[in-house]
Amino acid sequence: MADNFTHFKPVRIWQGLPIKYMTTFSNIPRLGIKAIDDEHKDIMLFLIQLKKTDTDKQKITQAFLDYSANHYEHEELYMARQNYPMDESHVHIMEHRRLASVIKKLVEKDGGILVQESIQKIKVEFLTHIAIYDKMWAEWVEMNQPGFRNPHY
Ligand SMILES: [Fe+2]
């Protein structure tokens, strides 16, 4: 499926990583929509990177904020293309806005960086979001727009 979301360059920083990271990825609910599943891995990797680094914290935090904003936008573009029902789509988009605002507040509270406690909170927020809202969407896609799924990867 051609993807015209050209202004967004996924980082795929997880590619080629040691096997130990696979445990982190196995906690991410799988949607079966490859581009989005890959972005979820990137997001988790950003959080691991932020947790481990002592340098460039502000720079990585900003990159993470930009990446997640693009990620929400990417999902929303898919939903629009798939004619995902308005009600469900609206609730999902509002949830993206809430998530973005929670993260923004955590970043501002600590002067532009994410402290360990905030990183843990965000990880839980993301995994919960994926398990509820993204999964609900993916199940609808499976039933109604199977062409958007990539069953073999
Ligand atoms: Fe989402």
Residues whose N, C-alpha, C, O or C-beta is under 5 A from the ligand:
A	BS01	LIG	E75 D134
